[in-house]
Amino acid sequence: MATPVSNKIESTLKVMLNELKDECLACIKLINQLELDNLSEEQVDELLGELTASVTHLNTQSNNIKEEIEK
């Protein structure tokens, strides 16, 4: 019987992938909020700031995951 792929992935990588998934969902949520009507300029600025932080975090996480996979 074959071992499921999820059992073959190291626990460190599993944690990293879950964190990436959570950050992707947070990024999508921020983008959806930016699409709402009647946002004030302050709200847009705040959402864009949070989105910048989220995208930066995604980039860092992605690079770390790539390094972990290449080990």
PDB file of N, CA, C, O and CB in Angstrom:
ATOM      1  N   MET A   1       0.845  -1.187   0.000  1.00  0.00           N
ATOM      2  CA  MET A   1       0.000   0.000   0.000  1.00  0.00           C
ATOM      3  C   MET A   1       0.884   1.242   0.000  1.00  0.00           C
ATOM      4  O   MET A   1       1.838   1.326   0.774  1.00  0.00           O
ATOM      5  CB  MET A   1      -0.958   0.003   1.224  1.00  0.00           C
ATOM      6  N   ALA A   2       0.575   2.199  -0.858  1.00  0.00           N
ATOM      7  CA  ALA A   2       1.380   3.414  -0.978  1.00  0.00           C
ATOM      8  C   ALA A   2       1.139   4.346   0.202  1.00  0.00           C
ATOM      9  O   ALA A   2       0.035   4.427   0.742  1.00  0.00           O
ATOM     10  CB  ALA A   2       1.067   4.138  -2.291  1.00  0.00           C
ATOM     11  N   THR A   3       2.202   5.045   0.585  1.00  0.00           N
ATOM     12  CA  THR A   3       2.097   6.026   1.655  1.00  0.00           C
ATOM     13  C   THR A   3       1.548   7.324   1.075  1.00  0.00           C
ATOM     14  O   THR A   3       2.035   7.786   0.043  1.00  0.00           O
ATOM     15  CB  THR A   3       3.476   6.260   2.342  1.00  0.00           C
ATOM     16  N   PRO A   4       0.537   7.925   1.719  1.00  0.00           N
ATOM     17  CA  PRO A   4       0.018   9.202   1.209  1.00  0.00           C
ATOM     18  C   PRO A   4       1.119  10.256   1.134  1.00  0.00           C
ATOM     19  O   PRO A   4       2.033  10.285   1.958  1.00  0.00           O
ATOM     20  CB  PRO A   4      -1.130   9.708   2.097  1.00  0.00           C
ATOM     21  N   VAL A   5       1.011  11.108   0.139  1.00  0.00           N
ATOM     22  CA  VAL A   5       2.013  12.160  -0.055  1.00  0.00           C
ATOM     23  C   VAL A   5       2.168  12.999   1.201  1.00  0.00           C
ATOM     24  O   VAL A   5       3.286  13.370   1.560  1.00  0.00           O
ATOM     25  CB  VAL A   5       1.633  13.054  -1.238  1.00  0.00           C
ATOM     26  N   SER A   6       1.059  13.306   1.879  1.00  0.00           N
ATOM     27  CA  SER A   6       1.120  14.149   3.069  1.00  0.00           C
ATOM     28  C   SER A   6       1.983  13.529   4.160  1.00  0.00           C
ATOM     29  O   SER A   6       2.570  14.249   4.968  1.00  0.00           O
ATOM     30  CB  SER A   6      -0.278  14.403   3.601  1.00  0.00           C
ATOM     31  N   ASN A   7       2.069  12.184   4.194  1.00  0.00           N
ATOM     32  CA  ASN A   7       2.910  11.520   5.186  1.00  0.00           C
ATOM     33  C   ASN A   7       4.387  11.592   4.813  1.00  0.00           C
ATOM     34  O   ASN A   7       5.250  11.380   5.665  1.00  0.00           O
ATOM     35  CB  ASN A   7       2.486  10.068   5.343  1.00  0.00           C
ATOM     36  N   LYS A   8       4.683  11.886   3.561  1.00  0.00           N
ATOM     37  CA  LYS A   8       6.062  11.960   3.087  1.00  0.00           C
ATOM     38  C   LYS A   8       6.663  13.357   3.268  1.00  0.00           C
ATOM     39  O   LYS A   8       7.878  13.527   3.163  1.00  0.00           O
ATOM     40  CB  LYS A   8       6.127  11.559   1.625  1.00  0.00           C
ATOM     41  N   ILE A   9       5.831  14.338   3.536  1.00  0.00           N
ATOM     42  CA  ILE A   9       6.299  15.713   3.686  1.00  0.00           C
ATOM     43  C   ILE A   9       6.740  15.922   5.128  1.00  0.00           C
ATOM     44  O   ILE A   9       6.019  15.592   6.070  1.00  0.00           O
ATOM     45  CB  ILE A   9       5.190  16.736   3.287  1.00  0.00           C
ATOM     46  N   GLU A  10       7.925  16.470   5.280  1.00  0.00           N
ATOM     47  CA  GLU A  10       8.465  16.741   6.613  1.00  0.00           C
ATOM     48  C   GLU A  10       7.538  17.690   7.382  1.00  0.00           C
ATOM     49  O   GLU A  10       6.868  18.538   6.793  1.00  0.00           O
ATOM     50  CB  GLU A  10       9.888  17.344   6.509  1.00  0.00           C
ATOM     51  N   SER A  11       7.515  17.532   8.686  1.00  0.00           N
ATOM     52  CA  SER A  11       6.621  18.352   9.514  1.00  0.00           C
ATOM     53  C   SER A  11       6.933  19.839   9.395  1.00  0.00           C
ATOM     54  O   SER A  11       6.022  20.665   9.440  1.00  0.00           O
ATOM     55  CB  SER A  11       6.719  17.925  10.972  1.00  0.00           C
ATOM     56  N   THR A  12       8.205  20.189   9.243  1.00  0.00           N
ATOM     57  CA  THR A  12       8.571  21.599   9.078  1.00  0.00           C
ATOM     58  C   THR A  12       7.929  22.170   7.833  1.00  0.00           C
ATOM     59  O   THR A  12       7.380  23.272   7.856  1.00  0.00           O
ATOM     60  CB  THR A  12      10.093  21.764   9.008  1.00  0.00           C
ATOM     61  N   LEU A  13       7.997  21.425   6.753  1.00  0.00           N
ATOM     62  CA  LEU A  13       7.403  21.889   5.500  1.00  0.00           C
ATOM     63  C   LEU A  13       5.883  21.960   5.617  1.00  0.00           C
ATOM     64  O   LEU A  13       5.264  22.875   5.074  1.00  0.00           O
ATOM     65  CB  LEU A  13       7.804  20.962   4.338  1.00  0.00           C
ATOM     66  N   LYS A  14       5.281  21.011   6.317  1.00  0.00           N
ATOM     67  CA  LYS A  14       3.827  21.052   6.519  1.00  0.00           C
ATOM     68  C   LYS A  14       3.417  22.337   7.229  1.00  0.00           C
ATOM     69  O   LYS A  14       2.447  22.988   6.839  1.00  0.00           O
ATOM     70  CB  LYS A  14       3.357  19.828   7.329  1.00  0.00           C
ATOM     71  N   VAL A  15       4.158  22.698   8.268  1.00  0.00           N
ATOM     72  CA  VAL A  15       3.865  23.929   9.009  1.00  0.00           C
ATOM     73  C   VAL A  15       4.021  25.131   8.084  1.00  0.00           C
ATOM     74  O   VAL A  15       3.175  26.025   8.068  1.00  0.00           O
ATOM     75  CB  VAL A  15       4.798  24.070  10.247  1.00  0.00           C
ATOM     76  N   MET A  16       5.097  25.145   7.320  1.00  0.00           N
ATOM     77  CA  MET A  16       5.347  26.265   6.405  1.00  0.00           C
ATOM     78  C   MET A  16       4.236  26.384   5.362  1.00  0.00           C
ATOM     79  O   MET A  16       3.804  27.490   5.036  1.00  0.00           O
ATOM     80  CB  MET A  16       6.707  26.094   5.708  1.00  0.00           C
ATOM     81  N   LEU A  17       3.779  25.261   4.846  1.00  0.00           N
ATOM     82  CA  LEU A  17       2.706  25.283   3.848  1.00  0.00           C
ATOM     83  C   LEU A  17       1.392  25.760   4.450  1.00  0.00           C
ATOM     84  O   LEU A  17       0.645  26.494   3.803  1.00  0.00           O
ATOM     85  CB  LEU A  17       2.522  23.899   3.238  1.00  0.00           C
ATOM     86  N   ASN A  18       1.107  25.355   5.666  1.00  0.00           N
ATOM     87  CA  ASN A  18      -0.106  25.841   6.337  1.00  0.00           C
ATOM     88  C   ASN A  18      -0.045  27.338   6.573  1.00  0.00           C
ATOM     89  O   ASN A  18      -1.046  28.037   6.413  1.00  0.00           O
ATOM     90  CB  ASN A  18      -0.310  25.117   7.665  1.00  0.00           C
ATOM     91  N   GLU A  19       1.127  27.834   6.955  1.00  0.00           N
ATOM     92  CA  GLU A  19       1.288  29.277   7.148  1.00  0.00           C
ATOM     93  C   GLU A  19       1.118  30.021   5.828  1.00  0.00           C
ATOM     94  O   GLU A  19       0.515  31.094   5.786  1.00  0.00           O
ATOM     95  CB  GLU A  19       2.665  29.589   7.760  1.00  0.00           C
ATOM     96  N   LEU A  20       1.653  29.447   4.751  1.00  0.00           N
ATOM     97  CA  LEU A  20       1.493  30.051   3.429  1.00  0.00           C
ATOM     98  C   LEU A  20       0.023  30.093   3.036  1.00  0.00           C
ATOM     99  O   LEU A  20      -0.461  31.101   2.521  1.00  0.00           O
ATOM    100  CB  LEU A  20       2.303  29.275   2.377  1.00  0.00           C
ATOM    101  N   LYS A  21      -0.679  29.002   3.278  1.00  0.00           N
ATOM    102  CA  LYS A  21      -2.110  28.944   2.960  1.00  0.00           C
ATOM    103  C   LYS A  21      -2.874  30.024   3.732  1.00  0.00           C
ATOM    104  O   LYS A  21      -3.713  30.724   3.165  1.00  0.00           O
ATOM    105  CB  LYS A  21      -2.683  27.543   3.289  1.00  0.00           C
ATOM    106  N   ASP A  22      -2.579  30.150   5.018  1.00  0.00           N
ATOM    107  CA  ASP A  22      -3.250  31.164   5.836  1.00  0.00           C
ATOM    108  C   ASP A  22      -2.970  32.572   5.315  1.00  0.00           C
ATOM    109  O   ASP A  22      -3.866  33.415   5.269  1.00  0.00           O
ATOM    110  CB  ASP A  22      -2.803  31.049   7.299  1.00  0.00           C
ATOM    111  N   GLU A  23      -1.724  32.818   4.924  1.00  0.00           N
ATOM    112  CA  GLU A  23      -1.377  34.149   4.417  1.00  0.00           C
ATOM    113  C   GLU A  23      -2.021  34.406   3.062  1.00  0.00           C
ATOM    114  O   GLU A  23      -2.421  35.535   2.776  1.00  0.00           O
ATOM    115  CB  GLU A  23       0.143  34.303   4.310  1.00  0.00           C
ATOM    116  N   CYS A  24      -2.127  33.378   2.224  1.00  0.00           N
ATOM    117  CA  CYS A  24      -2.829  33.527   0.940  1.00  0.00           C
ATOM    118  C   CYS A  24      -4.287  33.911   1.167  1.00  0.00           C
ATOM    119  O   CYS A  24      -4.824  34.787   0.488  1.00  0.00           O
ATOM    120  CB  CYS A  24      -2.747  32.221   0.120  1.00  0.00           C
ATOM    121  N   LEU A  25      -4.914  33.250   2.123  1.00  0.00           N
ATOM    122  CA  LEU A  25      -6.313  33.568   2.440  1.00  0.00           C
ATOM    123  C   LEU A  25      -6.449  34.988   2.975  1.00  0.00           C
ATOM    124  O   LEU A  25      -7.408  35.686   2.646  1.00  0.00           O
ATOM    125  CB  LEU A  25      -6.871  32.570   3.463  1.00  0.00           C
ATOM    126  N   ALA A  26      -5.505  35.415   3.789  1.00  0.00           N
ATOM    127  CA  ALA A  26      -5.528  36.787   4.317  1.00  0.00           C
ATOM    128  C   ALA A  26      -5.374  37.795   3.183  1.00  0.00           C
ATOM    129  O   ALA A  26      -6.039  38.831   3.171  1.00  0.00           O
ATOM    130  CB  ALA A  26      -4.407  36.988   5.365  1.00  0.00           C
ATOM    131  N   CYS A  27      -4.505  37.490   2.243  1.00  0.00           N
ATOM    132  CA  CYS A  27      -4.290  38.370   1.091  1.00  0.00           C
ATOM    133  C   CYS A  27      -5.562  38.469   0.252  1.00  0.00           C
ATOM    134  O   CYS A  27      -5.949  39.562  -0.162  1.00  0.00           O
ATOM    135  CB  CYS A  27      -3.116  37.857   0.225  1.00  0.00           C
ATOM    136  N   ILE A  28      -6.203  37.353   0.004  1.00  0.00           N
ATOM    137  CA  ILE A  28      -7.453  37.346  -0.759  1.00  0.00           C
ATOM    138  C   ILE A  28      -8.526  38.156  -0.037  1.00  0.00           C
ATOM    139  O   ILE A  28      -9.277  38.903  -0.664  1.00  0.00           O
ATOM    140  CB  ILE A  28      -7.942  35.901  -0.989  1.00  0.00           C
ATOM    141  N   LYS A  29      -8.591  38.006   1.268  1.00  0.00           N
ATOM    142  CA  LYS A  29      -9.567  38.757   2.052  1.00  0.00           C
ATOM    143  C   LYS A  29      -9.337  40.265   1.899  1.00  0.00           C
ATOM    144  O   LYS A  29     -10.287  41.031   1.739  1.00  0.00           O
ATOM    145  CB  LYS A  29      -9.490  38.351   3.537  1.00  0.00           C
ATOM    146  N   LEU A  30      -8.077  40.678   1.951  1.00  0.00           N
ATOM    147  CA  LEU A  30      -7.758  42.101   1.801  1.00  0.00           C
ATOM    148  C   LEU A  30      -8.135  42.606   0.406  1.00  0.00           C
ATOM    149  O   LEU A  30      -8.680  43.700   0.265  1.00  0.00           O
ATOM    150  CB  LEU A  30      -6.261  42.346   2.065  1.00  0.00           C
ATOM    151  N   ILE A  31      -7.848  41.819  -0.605  1.00  0.00           N
ATOM    152  CA  ILE A  31      -8.197  42.217  -1.972  1.00  0.00           C
ATOM    153  C   ILE A  31      -9.713  42.336  -2.106  1.00  0.00           C
ATOM    154  O   ILE A  31     -10.211  43.279  -2.721  1.00  0.00           O
ATOM    155  CB  ILE A  31      -7.640  41.199  -3.003  1.00  0.00           C
ATOM    156  N   ASN A  32     -10.444  41.387  -1.535  1.00  0.00           N
ATOM    157  CA  ASN A  32     -11.912  41.457  -1.580  1.00  0.00           C
ATOM    158  C   ASN A  32     -12.427  42.705  -0.866  1.00  0.00           C
ATOM    159  O   ASN A  32     -13.375  43.342  -1.327  1.00  0.00           O
ATOM    160  CB  ASN A  32     -12.530  40.199  -0.945  1.00  0.00           C
ATOM    161  N   GLN A  33     -11.806  43.050   0.250  1.00  0.00           N
ATOM    162  CA  GLN A  33     -12.228  44.247   0.979  1.00  0.00           C
ATOM    163  C   GLN A  33     -11.978  45.506   0.161  1.00  0.00           C
ATOM    164  O   GLN A  33     -12.758  46.456   0.227  1.00  0.00           O
ATOM    165  CB  GLN A  33     -11.498  44.340   2.320  1.00  0.00           C
ATOM    166  N   LEU A  34     -10.893  45.519  -0.611  1.00  0.00           N
ATOM    167  CA  LEU A  34     -10.597  46.683  -1.458  1.00  0.00           C
ATOM    168  C   LEU A  34     -11.640  46.874  -2.549  1.00  0.00           C
ATOM    169  O   LEU A  34     -11.801  47.976  -3.072  1.00  0.00           O
ATOM    170  CB  LEU A  34      -9.220  46.539  -2.090  1.00  0.00           C
ATOM    171  N   GLU A  35     -12.343  45.811  -2.890  1.00  0.00           N
ATOM    172  CA  GLU A  35     -13.358  45.883  -3.944  1.00  0.00           C
ATOM    173  C   GLU A  35     -14.702  46.404  -3.437  1.00  0.00           C
ATOM    174  O   GLU A  35     -15.620  46.622  -4.228  1.00  0.00           O
ATOM    175  CB  GLU A  35     -13.550  44.516  -4.565  1.00  0.00           C
ATOM    176  N   LEU A  36     -14.823  46.606  -2.126  1.00  0.00           N
ATOM    177  CA  LEU A  36     -16.070  47.104  -1.563  1.00  0.00           C
ATOM    178  C   LEU A  36     -16.312  48.551  -1.980  1.00  0.00           C
ATOM    179  O   LEU A  36     -15.374  49.332  -2.142  1.00  0.00           O
ATOM    180  CB  LEU A  36     -16.053  46.986  -0.037  1.00  0.00           C
ATOM    181  N   ASP A  37     -17.564  48.884  -2.147  1.00  0.00           N
ATOM    182  CA  ASP A  37     -17.938  50.262  -2.467  1.00  0.00           C
ATOM    183  C   ASP A  37     -17.904  51.116  -1.206  1.00  0.00           C
ATOM    184  O   ASP A  37     -17.981  50.608  -0.088  1.00  0.00           O
ATOM    185  CB  ASP A  37     -19.342  50.314  -3.116  1.00  0.00           C
ATOM    186  N   ASN A  38     -17.788  52.394  -1.407  1.00  0.00           N
ATOM    187  CA  ASN A  38     -17.899  53.390  -0.338  1.00  0.00           C
ATOM    188  C   ASN A  38     -16.807  53.306   0.719  1.00  0.00           C
ATOM    189  O   ASN A  38     -17.047  53.673   1.870  1.00  0.00           O
ATOM    190  CB  ASN A  38     -19.217  53.253   0.325  1.00  0.00           C
ATOM    191  N   LEU A  39     -15.615  52.835   0.362  1.00  0.00           N
ATOM    192  CA  LEU A  39     -14.505  52.868   1.312  1.00  0.00           C
ATOM    193  C   LEU A  39     -13.955  54.284   1.372  1.00  0.00           C
ATOM    194  O   LEU A  39     -13.849  54.969   0.355  1.00  0.00           O
ATOM    195  CB  LEU A  39     -13.389  51.855   0.914  1.00  0.00           C
ATOM    196  N   SER A  40     -13.614  54.701   2.559  1.00  0.00           N
ATOM    197  CA  SER A  40     -12.996  56.015   2.688  1.00  0.00           C
ATOM    198  C   SER A  40     -11.543  55.920   2.222  1.00  0.00           C
ATOM    199  O   SER A  40     -10.987  54.828   2.111  1.00  0.00           O
ATOM    200  CB  SER A  40     -13.081  56.536   4.159  1.00  0.00           C
ATOM    201  N   GLU A  41     -10.946  57.061   1.955  1.00  0.00           N
ATOM    202  CA  GLU A  41      -9.541  57.100   1.547  1.00  0.00           C
ATOM    203  C   GLU A  41      -8.660  56.496   2.633  1.00  0.00           C
ATOM    204  O   GLU A  41      -7.679  55.812   2.339  1.00  0.00           O
ATOM    205  CB  GLU A  41      -9.101  58.547   1.244  1.00  0.00           C
ATOM    206  N   GLU A  42      -9.014  56.750   3.880  1.00  0.00           N
ATOM    207  CA  GLU A  42      -8.264  56.200   5.010  1.00  0.00           C
ATOM    208  C   GLU A  42      -8.357  54.669   5.041  1.00  0.00           C
ATOM    209  O   GLU A  42      -7.369  53.981   5.298  1.00  0.00           O
ATOM    210  CB  GLU A  42      -8.786  56.789   6.335  1.00  0.00           C
ATOM    211  N   GLN A  43      -9.548  54.156   4.776  1.00  0.00           N
ATOM    212  CA  GLN A  43      -9.729  52.702   4.754  1.00  0.00           C
ATOM    213  C   GLN A  43      -8.926  52.063   3.621  1.00  0.00           C
ATOM    214  O   GLN A  43      -8.304  51.017   3.805  1.00  0.00           O
ATOM    215  CB  GLN A  43     -11.219  52.350   4.607  1.00  0.00           C
ATOM    216  N   VAL A  44      -8.943  52.695   2.458  1.00  0.00           N
ATOM    217  CA  VAL A  44      -8.183  52.191   1.319  1.00  0.00           C
ATOM    218  C   VAL A  44      -6.695  52.192   1.648  1.00  0.00           C
ATOM    219  O   VAL A  44      -5.994  51.216   1.381  1.00  0.00           O
ATOM    220  CB  VAL A  44      -8.460  53.038   0.056  1.00  0.00           C
ATOM    221  N   ASP A  45      -6.216  53.292   2.229  1.00  0.00           N
ATOM    222  CA  ASP A  45      -4.800  53.379   2.605  1.00  0.00           C
ATOM    223  C   ASP A  45      -4.424  52.288   3.605  1.00  0.00           C
ATOM    224  O   ASP A  45      -3.364  51.673   3.489  1.00  0.00           O
ATOM    225  CB  ASP A  45      -4.489  54.761   3.197  1.00  0.00           C
ATOM    226  N   GLU A  46      -5.285  52.052   4.574  1.00  0.00           N
ATOM    227  CA  GLU A  46      -5.019  51.026   5.581  1.00  0.00           C
ATOM    228  C   GLU A  46      -4.995  49.632   4.946  1.00  0.00           C
ATOM    229  O   GLU A  46      -4.112  48.824   5.233  1.00  0.00           O
ATOM    230  CB  GLU A  46      -6.079  51.084   6.697  1.00  0.00           C
ATOM    231  N   LEU A  47      -5.971  49.365   4.085  1.00  0.00           N
ATOM    232  CA  LEU A  47      -6.014  48.067   3.411  1.00  0.00           C
ATOM    233  C   LEU A  47      -4.799  47.870   2.511  1.00  0.00           C
ATOM    234  O   LEU A  47      -4.237  46.776   2.464  1.00  0.00           O
ATOM    235  CB  LEU A  47      -7.299  47.934   2.592  1.00  0.00           C
ATOM    236  N   LEU A  48      -4.388  48.911   1.798  1.00  0.00           N
ATOM    237  CA  LEU A  48      -3.208  48.803   0.939  1.00  0.00           C
ATOM    238  C   LEU A  48      -1.941  48.563   1.763  1.00  0.00           C
ATOM    239  O   LEU A  48      -1.053  47.824   1.339  1.00  0.00           O
ATOM    240  CB  LEU A  48      -3.051  50.073   0.090  1.00  0.00           C
ATOM    241  N   GLY A  49      -1.862  49.178   2.920  1.00  0.00           N
ATOM    242  CA  GLY A  49      -0.726  48.937   3.805  1.00  0.00           C
ATOM    243  C   GLY A  49      -0.697  47.493   4.280  1.00  0.00           C
ATOM    244  O   GLY A  49       0.353  46.850   4.282  1.00  0.00           O
ATOM    245  N   GLU A  50      -1.851  46.994   4.679  1.00  0.00           N
ATOM    246  CA  GLU A  50      -1.940  45.597   5.122  1.00  0.00           C
ATOM    247  C   GLU A  50      -1.658  44.646   3.965  1.00  0.00           C
ATOM    248  O   GLU A  50      -1.027  43.606   4.158  1.00  0.00           O
ATOM    249  CB  GLU A  50      -3.330  45.306   5.719  1.00  0.00           C
ATOM    250  N   LEU A  51      -2.117  44.991   2.771  1.00  0.00           N
ATOM    251  CA  LEU A  51      -1.873  44.158   1.600  1.00  0.00           C
ATOM    252  C   LEU A  51      -0.382  44.139   1.253  1.00  0.00           C
ATOM    253  O   LEU A  51       0.155  43.095   0.883  1.00  0.00           O
ATOM    254  CB  LEU A  51      -2.697  44.663   0.401  1.00  0.00           C
ATOM    255  N   THR A  52       0.272  45.265   1.369  1.00  0.00           N
ATOM    256  CA  THR A  52       1.717  45.321   1.128  1.00  0.00           C
ATOM    257  C   THR A  52       2.457  44.405   2.090  1.00  0.00           C
ATOM    258  O   THR A  52       3.361  43.672   1.689  1.00  0.00           O
ATOM    259  CB  THR A  52       2.235  46.762   1.267  1.00  0.00           C
ATOM    260  N   ALA A  53       2.074  44.448   3.350  1.00  0.00           N
ATOM    261  CA  ALA A  53       2.705  43.582   4.351  1.00  0.00           C
ATOM    262  C   ALA A  53       2.422  42.114   4.039  1.00  0.00           C
ATOM    263  O   ALA A  53       3.311  41.272   4.161  1.00  0.00           O
ATOM    264  CB  ALA A  53       2.202  43.934   5.770  1.00  0.00           C
ATOM    265  N   SER A  54       1.204  41.809   3.642  1.00  0.00           N
ATOM    266  CA  SER A  54       0.819  40.434   3.336  1.00  0.00           C
ATOM    267  C   SER A  54       1.595  39.907   2.131  1.00  0.00           C
ATOM    268  O   SER A  54       2.095  38.782   2.158  1.00  0.00           O
ATOM    269  CB  SER A  54      -0.690  40.345   3.074  1.00  0.00           C
ATOM    270  N   VAL A  55       1.695  40.704   1.086  1.00  0.00           N
ATOM    271  CA  VAL A  55       2.411  40.285  -0.117  1.00  0.00           C
ATOM    272  C   VAL A  55       3.899  40.092   0.189  1.00  0.00           C
ATOM    273  O   VAL A  55       4.524  39.155  -0.307  1.00  0.00           O
ATOM    274  CB  VAL A  55       2.223  41.322  -1.249  1.00  0.00           C
ATOM    275  N   THR A  56       4.452  40.971   0.995  1.00  0.00           N
ATOM    276  CA  THR A  56       5.855  40.827   1.406  1.00  0.00           C
ATOM    277  C   THR A  56       6.052  39.535   2.181  1.00  0.00           C
ATOM    278  O   THR A  56       7.027  38.814   1.972  1.00  0.00           O
ATOM    279  CB  THR A  56       6.300  42.030   2.261  1.00  0.00           C
ATOM    280  N   HIS A  57       5.118  39.251   3.076  1.00  0.00           N
ATOM    281  CA  HIS A  57       5.186  38.017   3.859  1.00  0.00           C
ATOM    282  C   HIS A  57       5.049  36.802   2.953  1.00  0.00           C
ATOM    283  O   HIS A  57       5.760  35.814   3.135  1.00  0.00           O
ATOM    284  CB  HIS A  57       4.091  37.999   4.941  1.00  0.00           C
ATOM    285  N   LEU A  58       4.150  36.860   1.984  1.00  0.00           N
ATOM    286  CA  LEU A  58       3.989  35.765   1.031  1.00  0.00           C
ATOM    287  C   LEU A  58       5.283  35.509   0.265  1.00  0.00           C
ATOM    288  O   LEU A  58       5.678  34.362   0.055  1.00  0.00           O
ATOM    289  CB  LEU A  58       2.851  36.071   0.055  1.00  0.00           C
ATOM    290  N   ASN A  59       5.927  36.579  -0.145  1.00  0.00           N
ATOM    291  CA  ASN A  59       7.178  36.450  -0.883  1.00  0.00           C
ATOM    292  C   ASN A  59       8.246  35.763  -0.031  1.00  0.00           C
ATOM    293  O   ASN A  59       8.941  34.861  -0.501  1.00  0.00           O
ATOM    294  CB  ASN A  59       7.670  37.828  -1.344  1.00  0.00           C
ATOM    295  N   THR A  60       8.368  36.193   1.210  1.00  0.00           N
ATOM    296  CA  THR A  60       9.346  35.598   2.117  1.00  0.00           C
ATOM    297  C   THR A  60       9.025  34.136   2.373  1.00  0.00           C
ATOM    298  O   THR A  60       9.903  33.274   2.312  1.00  0.00           O
ATOM    299  CB  THR A  60       9.391  36.366   3.439  1.00  0.00           C
ATOM    300  N   GLN A  61       7.766  33.867   2.660  1.00  0.00           N
ATOM    301  CA  GLN A  61       7.355  32.484   2.924  1.00  0.00           C
ATOM    302  C   GLN A  61       7.596  31.599   1.705  1.00  0.00           C
ATOM    303  O   GLN A  61       8.063  30.467   1.839  1.00  0.00           O
ATOM    304  CB  GLN A  61       5.872  32.432   3.328  1.00  0.00           C
ATOM    305  N   SER A  62       7.283  32.102   0.536  1.00  0.00           N
ATOM    306  CA  SER A  62       7.479  31.334  -0.690  1.00  0.00           C
ATOM    307  C   SER A  62       8.949  30.996  -0.896  1.00  0.00           C
ATOM    308  O   SER A  62       9.286  29.867  -1.252  1.00  0.00           O
ATOM    309  CB  SER A  62       6.943  32.107  -1.894  1.00  0.00           C
ATOM    310  N   ASN A  63       9.812  31.960  -0.678  1.00  0.00           N
ATOM    311  CA  ASN A  63      11.247  31.716  -0.817  1.00  0.00           C
ATOM    312  C   ASN A  63      11.724  30.680   0.192  1.00  0.00           C
ATOM    313  O   ASN A  63      12.520  29.804  -0.146  1.00  0.00           O
ATOM    314  CB  ASN A  63      12.032  33.020  -0.643  1.00  0.00           C
ATOM    315  N   ASN A  64      11.246  30.776   1.416  1.00  0.00           N
ATOM    316  CA  ASN A  64      11.643  29.812   2.445  1.00  0.00           C
ATOM    317  C   ASN A  64      11.151  28.404   2.112  1.00  0.00           C
ATOM    318  O   ASN A  64      11.866  27.426   2.327  1.00  0.00           O
ATOM    319  CB  ASN A  64      11.103  30.243   3.811  1.00  0.00           C
ATOM    320  N   ILE A  65       9.945  28.308   1.595  1.00  0.00           N
ATOM    321  CA  ILE A  65       9.398  27.006   1.205  1.00  0.00           C
ATOM    322  C   ILE A  65      10.193  26.421   0.044  1.00  0.00           C
ATOM    323  O   ILE A  65      10.493  25.228   0.026  1.00  0.00           O
ATOM    324  CB  ILE A  65       7.909  27.133   0.820  1.00  0.00           C
ATOM    325  N   LYS A  66      10.530  27.263  -0.917  1.00  0.00           N
ATOM    326  CA  LYS A  66      11.330  26.796  -2.045  1.00  0.00           C
ATOM    327  C   LYS A  66      12.661  26.226  -1.553  1.00  0.00           C
ATOM    328  O   LYS A  66      13.087  25.162  -2.001  1.00  0.00           O
ATOM    329  CB  LYS A  66      11.573  27.944  -3.048  1.00  0.00           C
ATOM    330  N   GLU A  67      13.306  26.925  -0.643  1.00  0.00           N
ATOM    331  CA  GLU A  67      14.569  26.431  -0.083  1.00  0.00           C
ATOM    332  C   GLU A  67      14.373  25.107   0.659  1.00  0.00           C
ATOM    333  O   GLU A  67      15.197  24.199   0.550  1.00  0.00           O
ATOM    334  CB  GLU A  67      15.174  27.476   0.865  1.00  0.00           C
ATOM    335  N   GLU A  68      13.287  25.007   1.405  1.00  0.00           N
ATOM    336  CA  GLU A  68      13.008  23.774   2.149  1.00  0.00           C
ATOM    337  C   GLU A  68      12.767  22.603   1.195  1.00  0.00           C
ATOM    338  O   GLU A  68      13.236  21.493   1.446  1.00  0.00           O
ATOM    339  CB  GLU A  68      11.789  23.965   3.070  1.00  0.00           C
ATOM    340  N   ILE A  69      12.054  22.842   0.127  1.00  0.00           N
ATOM    341  CA  ILE A  69      11.770  21.794  -0.856  1.00  0.00           C
ATOM    342  C   ILE A  69      13.048  21.340  -1.556  1.00  0.00           C
ATOM    343  O   ILE A  69      13.220  20.156  -1.847  1.00  0.00           O
ATOM    344  CB  ILE A  69      10.749  22.292  -1.892  1.00  0.00           C
ATOM    345  N   GLU A  70      13.936  22.285  -1.822  1.00  0.00           N
ATOM    346  CA  GLU A  70      15.168  21.972  -2.554  1.00  0.00           C
ATOM    347  C   GLU A  70      16.212  21.256  -1.694  1.00  0.00           C
ATOM    348  O   GLU A  70      17.230  20.805  -2.218  1.00  0.00           O
ATOM    349  CB  GLU A  70      15.766  23.245  -3.111  1.00  0.00           C
ATOM    350  N   LYS A  71      15.980  21.146  -0.409  1.00  0.00           N
ATOM    351  CA  LYS A  71      16.942  20.455   0.475  1.00  0.00           C
ATOM    352  C   LYS A  71      17.062  18.992   0.136  1.00  0.00           C
ATOM    353  O   LYS A  71      17.824  18.270   0.779  1.00  0.00           O
ATOM    354  CB  LYS A  71      16.534  20.601   1.932  1.00  0.00           C
TER     355      LYS A  71
END
